Amino acid sequence: MDLVRHYLDYNSTSPLSQSVKSWLVSGDVFFANPSSQHHLGKLSRKSINQVTEAILKTFSLVPITHKILFHSGASEAFSSFAYSFGVWSKQSKKKLLICYSDLDHPAVTSQVNKSWDENVLFLRLEQNQDFTYNDDKNLAEILRFKSDYPDLIVLYHHLWVHNEVGSVASLENLKKFKAIQDLFIHVDSVQAPGKIPDWKVLSVGDIFTFSAHKFGALKGVGFSIYSSSLVLLPFITGGGQQALRSGTENAMGVKSIELALNDLALIDFKINFSRKARLEELLSKELSGIGAVLSSDSKISNSNTIYFYFHRISSDVALALFDLNGLMISAGSACSSGAAKPSAVLMHKGLSAYAKNGLRLSLPFNLNEAELSDIENKLKIIFNKIRETNF
Ligand SMILES: Cc1ncc(COP(=O)(O)O)c(C=O)c1O
């Protein structure tokens, strides 16, 4: 009999949502260029406009206060917005301070190594052992920069839901930063939809970036919601299709966003939290003496992510073992190349001896009881094998 396999790598990318699948099968898709002036082009344009309205409505926002930029995903968005702030500060002869954390996704941390003009400064934000931000310390540091450069512009990155450990950093805590003049907050919202109950509440922030493939839409498309008062400059130039981003718009990808977002309404968070807790408990028990679960160290956690490590098994070896036994999980950062590299999360916890042993299990939006039981059985089998081989 074929082995039943479970895909437990939803933070890396999710399968297509049911509505997206049905829509693709129907064949009634938007292929025409939305800039074309014929009937089909106008249908594509109409669809993009309608999805724009639907997204704003999903987040209870209105076009007067907020705009939407469609792009290829969060990696593009972080480069584009940072570039825009870099050019703006240079043109206005002001310093730009980019704030980030070592625990951010590489889409953010990689900005530091780009060749910026000398007007760009960086501040590494501090995070506590429970993955919360050390707000008092970070605020004091920014104010110190502000006193050195009174007309400083600040681009502050905030990771809402951590892709590896699933910790949730509340947006409400950002209020004290918003009080600083010319400080703009870019919220990495990639792992929020469908994974925390209040993912639609964009309470504090100037830019919120989402990757559609993380919640059931097509790959290669994402969107950022940004405050209309922001003056932004394009990173990708050309035909000027979207004022902020040139290039033929992805009408089909954009439509898939609306369908997938709607499907998230079917999620029962109470059930998801309790199923995650069951697996976390089982893993903690099985790992006793040979590893540990790390995700439970965070004060507030999402509904689908469990991060753990072994003392003596590297993540690439463990991944193969899990895969052979029907559990498709992941190691390290959600979108890394697959090679085992030291985990920023384990380093942050002072667990550098195990830094290449991190593993992440990220659950589906709608895991059912039968699937959960099968996953539990498979975990027990895997751990028995590990004990037998005396790892
Ligand atoms: C928190 C977070 N931010 C940014 C990204 C980058 O998204 P993308 O690869 O879709 O550009 C990811 C991808 O895993 C992520 O998890």
The ligand as a Gaussian input file, in Angstrom:
#p B3LYP/6-31G(d) Opt

LIG

0 1
 C        8.036000      36.209000       6.928000
 C        8.409000      36.170000       5.480000
 N        8.747000      37.320000       4.869000
 C        9.084000      37.341000       3.573000
 C        9.093000      36.201000       2.808000
 C        9.459000      36.259000       1.342000
 O        8.341000      35.950000       0.576000
 P        8.484000      35.559000      -0.976000
 O        9.445000      34.440000      -1.056000
 O        7.125000      35.157000      -1.370000
 O        8.977000      36.736000      -1.696000
 C        8.764000      34.975000       3.410000
 C        8.817000      33.701000       2.680000
 O        8.887000      32.660000       3.273000
 C        8.395000      34.968000       4.785000
 O        8.057000      33.835000       5.407000

